[in-house]
Amino acid sequence: MISRQEVQAMYQSGAKHYDFTTILFRLIGLRMKAYRSLAIKKLALQRGNCVIEFCCGTGLNFPFLIEQIGSEGRLIGVDLTPGMLDIARARVNRSGWKNVELIQSDIAAHDFPEGVDGVLATGIFGYIPEYDHVIKAASRSLVPGGHLSILDGKQPVNLPSWLFKIVLKLGGPFGYTPEYFNVRPWESVERYFKETSFETRYGGMIYILSGTAQ
Ligand SMILES: C[S@@+](CC[C@H](N)C(=O)[O-])C[C@H]1O[C@@H](n2cnc3c(N)ncnc32)[C@H](O)[C@@H]1O
């Protein structure tokens, strides 16, 4: 797995191109917007809720989250890379959201507040060898009945290999190597959460995984 320093350097230099790359993914049938929307639906958020996004990047999930929690809710976005957070901050300012807090931190070392209603993590676990610890920390941060929702990638089961190669090529500047897709966060979610659900899309390469805090 690539080191923290490598991840941060990669995202710092690629931050300006990140949103455009996700648009390119649409050309090969990856419906990221629909997958994000489904992952956020699994959080079952209510107006006024507090939600944390782990590794929020440029804030592409923010519009969906704010739509659920409203201006009376609270959104905390945490990310390692200053350049990604700068773009997220610009999005927040442009949209006039006053209820978003952005924190630059390593998710594996961060102390999350308690009493959170939802935790979202999209496109991150292949960078984080301590993912079991992070998922356990999410379970402790959530109120009983709060939800964790994960949207991420795994080794595909039913995707033509040429198409997977294109995914790796497009995602290469962001560290989408075959190893990225080898981690198994669902085992940790099973360990620390109840009422888990697991859905796949795109030939089994994309998964949406959720669980309810005990
Ligand atoms: C693929 S992007 C996903 C961004 C966003 N979640 C999305 O769906 O568009 C991965 C993000 O994870 C962040 N990241 C990687 N490792 C991290 C860590 N240990 N702690 C915090 N953020 C991290 C990177 O800076 C980058 O912004």
Ligand as a Chemical Component Dictionary entry (heavy atoms), coordinates in Angstrom:
data_LIG
# 
_chem_comp.id                   LIG 
_chem_comp.type                 NON-POLYMER 
_chem_comp.pdbx_formal_charge   0 
_chem_comp.three_letter_code    LIG 
# 
loop_
_chem_comp_atom.comp_id 
_chem_comp_atom.atom_id 
_chem_comp_atom.alt_atom_id 
_chem_comp_atom.type_symbol 
_chem_comp_atom.charge 
_chem_comp_atom.model_Cartn_x 
_chem_comp_atom.model_Cartn_y 
_chem_comp_atom.model_Cartn_z 
_chem_comp_atom.pdbx_ordinal 
LIG C1  C1  C 0  -10.551 9.105  -3.995 1  
LIG S1  S1  S 1  -10.498 10.560 -3.014 2  
LIG C2  C2  C 0  -12.155 10.520 -2.374 3  
LIG C3  C3  C 0  -12.674 11.881 -2.027 4  
LIG C4  C4  C 0  -14.161 11.916 -1.731 5  
LIG N1  N1  N 0  -14.485 11.042 -0.622 6  
LIG C5  C5  C 0  -14.954 11.549 -2.954 7  
LIG O1  O1  O 0  -15.703 10.576 -2.929 8  
LIG O2  O2  O -1 -14.849 12.263 -3.964 9  
LIG C6  C6  C 0  -9.549  10.031 -1.607 10 
LIG C7  C7  C 0  -9.335  11.117 -0.567 11 
LIG O3  O3  O 0  -8.844  10.479 0.613  12 
LIG C8  C8  C 0  -7.929  11.349 1.235  13 
LIG N2  N2  N 0  -7.121  10.522 2.151  14 
LIG C9  C9  C 0  -6.344  9.477  1.829  15 
LIG N3  N3  N 0  -5.804  8.941  2.935  16 
LIG C10 C10 C 0  -6.267  9.676  3.975  17 
LIG C11 C11 C 0  -6.061  9.611  5.385  18 
LIG N4  N4  N 0  -5.272  8.699  5.954  19 
LIG N5  N5  N 0  -6.697  10.524 6.180  20 
LIG C12 C12 C 0  -7.502  11.477 5.625  21 
LIG N6  N6  N 0  -7.729  11.581 4.297  22 
LIG C13 C13 C 0  -7.114  10.690 3.482  23 
LIG C14 C14 C 0  -7.170  11.979 0.076  24 
LIG O4  O4  O 0  -6.553  13.192 0.468  25 
LIG C15 C15 C 0  -8.317  12.170 -0.934 26 
LIG O5  O5  O 0  -8.878  13.448 -0.786 27 
# 
loop_
_chem_comp_bond.comp_id 
_chem_comp_bond.atom_id_1 
_chem_comp_bond.atom_id_2 
_chem_comp_bond.value_order 
_chem_comp_bond.pdbx_ordinal 
LIG C1  S1  SING 1  
LIG S1  C2  SING 2  
LIG S1  C6  SING 3  
LIG C2  C3  SING 4  
LIG C3  C4  SING 5  
LIG C4  N1  SING 6  
LIG C4  C5  SING 7  
LIG C5  O1  DOUB 8  
LIG C5  O2  SING 9  
LIG C6  C7  SING 10 
LIG C7  O3  SING 11 
LIG C7  C15 SING 12 
LIG O3  C8  SING 13 
LIG C8  N2  SING 14 
LIG C8  C14 SING 15 
LIG N2  C9  SING 16 
LIG N2  C13 SING 17 
LIG C9  N3  DOUB 18 
LIG N3  C10 SING 19 
LIG C10 C11 SING 20 
LIG C10 C13 DOUB 21 
LIG C11 N4  SING 22 
LIG C11 N5  DOUB 23 
LIG N5  C12 SING 24 
LIG C12 N6  DOUB 25 
LIG N6  C13 SING 26 
LIG C14 O4  SING 27 
LIG C14 C15 SING 28 
LIG C15 O5  SING 29 
# 
